[in-house]
Amino acid sequence: MTEETRSDELPKTSPDPALSAGRDGKINVAMISLCGCWGCTLSFLDMDERILPLLTTVTIHRSSLTDIKRITERCAIGFIEGGVANEDNIETLRHFRENCDVLISVGACAVWGGVPAMRNVFELKDCLAEAYLDSPTAVPGAERVVPSHPDIPRITTKVHPCHEVVEMDYFIPGCPPDADAIFTVLDDLIHGRPVRLPRSLNHYD
């Protein structure tokens, strides 16, 4: 992150043309969780009754809430929760970058790698051995192997924050971020205001 994004407010920007163009109708929004705990998705739901009037101005496309698997229409805003820990995460993140005008990292895992990135201080082979071969929870006498199948995404050697894979436009830190922080950023964007996120809304629970 730059010094700008560590200040009391997110970088002040001019209204995005794609957002302005969509104001005659609903603005398309997408959101997804990569490698994380889904706590940031719960923060979206913690907006509570404020979600209802938002639905008159936005249409939620691909998301953990709708179970839509791909973005089928250009989206003005994309929210990404979680870091990048496997090849499927990389593909998903690039898909969002290609199909969203504004892309936002939401939460500590997306912004810095978070708890999953704790494995970065170890070799991947040692992490897999600890999880599948030497685990104290392994069933005695059972065959111990590291799972391998074409349907299982290949794990990356390290866990990466989203901005190390694609360009991100904004960052909302927190573990998880406060619902007020997410609402503030979304409300500013859909109403064409410069995005402002006071430091008072950044905290870790």
N, C-alpha and C positions, 0 to 999 in steps of 0.2 A: 504494500500500500504506500501511497505517496503521503507527503506531509499534509497535503490538502485534505485527504480523507481521514486524517487523524484529528483534524481541527473540530471546533464546536459544531460545525455544520458541514454537510456534504458539499461538494463543489457546486457553486451556483451556475446554472446553465440556462440557455435560452430554451423556450418550449420546443420540443421535438416536432419537426414537420409532420411525421407520421401520426403523432398523437393529435396534433391540431386538425389534420385531415379527417381523423376519425370521429371528431366531436359531433358531426351531424347525425351519427348513429352511435352504436355501442363500440367500445374499444375492446379488441381481443386481447385477452391475458392468458398466459400459460404458466404453469408452475410444476416443478418436479423435485423429487428427492433422489440424490445420488447416494454416496456412502455417508450415512448419518443415522440419527436415531428417530427421525420424524418429529422431533420436538418443535421444530420451526413450523411444520405444517399445523401442529396444534396451536401455535401462536396465531396463525391465520384465523383459525376457528375461534380463538379467544377475542377476536374483534366483536364477537357476539352480535347484538342487534344492529351494529353498524354495517354488517355484511349485507343486510337486506336492501338499503338504499343504493349500495354499491352495485347491486345486480341490475339496477335500472340503467347503469352507465357502462358496465363491462359485461363481456361474455367470456366465461372461463372455458378454455379449450383443453388441451392436454394438461392433466394434473393428477395428483394423487387422490383428489376428491371426485373427479369425474370418471376415472379409469379409462380415459381416452389414451390410446397407445402412441399416436403420432400427431404432430401438429399438421392439420389439414388446410388451415388458412393462415395467412400472414398475421402474426401477433405483434401488437405494439409493445407489450411489456412481457418479459419472461423472468420469473423468480426461480433461482436455483438454491436448493438446500442440499448440504452434504458436500464432501470432497470427492476427489477422483481416485478410485482405488482399483479399478479394473477396466478392461477394454470397452465393456458395455457403457460404463460411465463416460468414457471419452467420446464414444459415438453419440450418446444422448446429448452431451454438452455441446458438441459441434452442431448437432441438429437444431438445438435451441438457438445457437448463435446465428446460424444461417436463416432462421425463420422468425427471429424477434428483433425489433428495432432497438429496444432498450433491454439490456440484460443485467440482472441484479443478483449479487451474491448475498444470500440470507443466512446469517448465523456463523458461528466460529468454524465449523467444518468447511463451509464453502469459502470463507474468507482466509483461513489460515491452515486448514487441514484438520484442526480439532483433535479430539481424542483418537480417531483412527490413525492419525499421523504419528502417534506414539510408537508405532512399529517401525518408523523410519530409522531408529537408532540401531535396529537389528537387521541381520540378513534375512531376506524373505524365506529362505530354506529353513532357517531356525524358527521362524514364526509358524510355518506350516508344520514343522515337526512338533512344536509345543502344542499346537491345536489338535493334531490328528494322530501323532505317533506316541508322544510321551505324556499325553494328557492324563491326569489322575482320574478323570471321569470315564476313561476308556473301559469298555467291558472286558473283564479278564478272559483270556483265551480266544477272544475274537480277533480276526485279522485286522491289522492296523495299516491303513493305506491313506495317502493323501488323495482326496477325490479328484478324478480327472474324467471329463466327459465333454463332447463338443457343445452341449447345451449350457455348460458352466462357463461364464465369462472368465477369460484369462486375467489373473491378478497382476497389477503393475508392481514393479520392484519397490516403488515408494508410493505413498499417498500424497497427492498434490492438491493445493487450493485451486479453485476454478480458474483464477487469472493466470496461472502458469500454463493452461491449456488453450484458452481462448481469451479474447479481450472482454473484460467486464466493464460496465458503465458506472455502476454504483455498488457500494458495500454497506450492508446493515449488520454490524457486529452484534454479538450477544450469544448466550448459550442457555436458553434460546433467546432471541430478541423479544423485547416487549411487544405485545400486540399494538400498542400505541405507536411504536416506531414503524412497524410495517404499514399501519394505516396512514401515518403521516406522509411517508414516501409515496404510497399509491395515490393518496388523495391529491398531493401536489402534482404528480405526473398527469393524472387524468383531467385536472383542471388547468393545466398549462402554466403552473407556477414554478419558479425555480425551486429545486428540491432542497429542503432544509431539514436537517436532523439534529436537533439540539443534543448536546452531550448528556443532558439529564435523562434522555430516553435510552442511553446506552448503558446497560448493566448486565451482570451475569447472576443468574439464580442457581 
